[in-house]
Every structure is written in structure tokens, then in C-alpha cells.
Amino acid sequence: MNVGIGSFFASSASRDVPIDDAVPWAGTETVYVQSGRQALRLLSERLWSQGYRRLVLPGHLCASMIEPFDTRDWTVRFSPMTDRLHLDPGSYDALCVDRPDETVAVVAEYFGRNVTEETTAAVARWKDEGVAVIDDRTHNLFDRRRSEATYAFGSLRKLLPVGDGCFLQGLGDVPAFGQQSVDPSRTSWAAMDLKAAGTQPGSLYETYRAAESEFGAATEPAAMSSRSLESLRHLDFSAMSEARSFNFATLLEGVQHLAVVNDDLDGGTPAYLVLRTPEAEALQAMLAERGVYCPIHWPRPLRVPPQLPWRDDLISVPIDHRYGRQEMEYIGQTLNEVAKRAD
Ligand SMILES: Cc1ncc(COP(=O)(O)O)c(C=O)c1O
């Protein structure tokens, strides 16, 4: 078995003929920026200038979903999520009710699960009441249904082999982008090229980390790289989605004794197979020793208030289109062995 399952994507040789399987999020005017943080920064500035002052965020989230709002004095509140980390419309209701026409609500359904009917109805209701709703589709890139939110965005490089990129819908215009001091797309693509060339871990991960730190610094909205834009035309979204679903089902059969968080996909394309385990970080380290790299979604951001309960018992196992039955069986056996040893 080859080592190195998971981790970031390698670039692939571009095929001559684009596939032009329409991107799943097609259908409304779409603007492309380089990262999810840039999309949120753009929305934060725009909504602030329109008089919005209150921000409701999901009670479980990545630090990079909070940071873009830091340049303005938003009154931030977090909406607790359900035990399985679904959005809880009732808790959003309570936080939006006060001054809906000053409220921005960021909603997200994580791990590839389809948005529930209850949430879809709640989003429509909040919009009617004047709330500006932002739908974070980063884990739902393969969902072809239109979002009901005022704005929708999805960071692309987590689930797709592109160096940078994030789609953003709902603006109604194409913003003019300024010059950036840092361009993370070049370094990010460089890391993917190094990986494709079989470069050994040292400089590979150094370049990847440099790219991630540049994404942290490049907060001003800028256009997605032309290389990513072109790559989207060569991706077979249907095949990638099928591979993910197949791998998820295969791995699910192999890990029967572990608690799976997102087996309630409701027809959605899984982003990862997310497991609940009391020693998530220890398990992550043990799996990495065996060549399986699993992200944790997410370490508790510093900005989250201490009274908000946090789920720190999750680990996300890769099931993407790079892999098939053989890798899923290897991961399943490895997980079972490691979990047994940790008992
Ligand atoms: C759900 C979610 N939304 C938004 C972001 C921010 O995306 P980016 O890293 O492209 O800024 C992330 C990053 O991890 C994320 O996981």
C-alpha cells in the first residue's frame, strides 16, 4: 500500500479536451475569489456598509469563518448545533428575532450532508424577516440544488484538486478587485506541482504550509487564479461524487464498531467520513504514522466564548476520488486496529 492517503491534492496533467460537466453550483451569477476568507471579507464589508451590525455564526466552525469579520465591530453570537452537528434552526430563530434587519446569519451543513427541509424553510423565513443569510457550502460542493440563502459561497481547494478558489453568489454585481501584496495561488499550485512530481515530504510540506500562511495574509478579495478557473472545466464532478459515495459506503462497512457522525447524508455527497472518538488527536497521530492523514474539523477557535460547548471528539477520514476499494479497506483495517489498541 502506498503511504500518504489524504492530505492536500497533487496537480494533475490537464487533459486536452475539457469535460465541461457544469460546476454543480452553476445557475446563478457567480464571482470567483481566491479563498473562503476573501468571500466572507467581501460580504462583511458590504453588509456592514448596508447597516447590518449583528452576526450569528454556527456554534461549531473553523477559525477562518470568524476572522474575516474582525475588521468591523460586529456583535457576534454563536448558535449551538445539534449533537450530530447539524444546524439547529430553533437556536438561530432565538438569535435572529431581536433585530432581524440588522442581522447577518451564516449557516452551514457540514460533512456533505444535504441541507434539511426544516433549515431550507427557516432560511426562507429569516430572509423574509430581513436577515441577510450566508450559506457556507464548502462541504457541499457537489450539491446541485440552489441555495435559498441571500448569499452562497464555497471554498474549493478542500474537496477539489485546485490551488485556490471560492465561488460566491448573490452579490448582483461583479466587484472590482484591487492589487494584492501576496498571491497565495502561486505557492499553493507550486505545492501541488511538487506533490505531482513525487517530491519528498520536507520541501513539499514547507511549500504547502507557506501557501496556507499566505492564504491567512491575503484577506483582501482578489480574483481566483486563471489556472484554477481552467481546471474547473476539466473536472468530472459526477465521477468525483460517485467515487466519494462509493468510498464512504465501503469504509462504513469496514468500521462497524466506531461511531460515525455523518451517516445521515440524505442523498448528499460525503466530504469525509467523520468519526466520533474520545481521543481524536491521539488517533490522528497514530493514523498518520500509518500513512493516513485525517483532518480534525475543527480545533476550538480562540474567539469562541468559553461557555459554548465544543465537540473535540471528531476526526475526518479521507474518502475522496483519489482512492478506491483497496485504500478504503486499508483505512478500515488500520482504524479498527488502532482503535482496539487505544481501548
Ligand atoms: C467550512 C469552511 N468554511 C470556510 C472556510 C475558509 O476557507 P478558506 O481556507 O478558503 O479561506 C473553511 C476553511 O477551512 C471551512 O472549512
The ligand as a Gaussian input file, in Angstrom:
#p B3LYP/6-31G(d) Opt

LIG

0 1
 C      -16.465000      25.285000       6.325000
 C      -15.406000      26.280000       5.954000
 N      -15.761000      27.484000       5.516000
 C      -14.856000      28.414000       5.152000
 C      -13.506000      28.157000       5.243000
 C      -12.488000      29.212000       4.823000
 O      -11.952000      28.853000       3.583000
 P      -10.514000      29.315000       3.103000
 O       -9.477000      28.424000       3.752000
 O      -10.551000      29.120000       1.609000
 O      -10.331000      30.730000       3.488000
 C      -13.073000      26.916000       5.701000
 C      -11.645000      26.632000       5.836000
 O      -11.216000      25.614000       6.328000
 C      -14.039000      25.948000       6.055000
 O      -13.677000      24.740000       6.494000

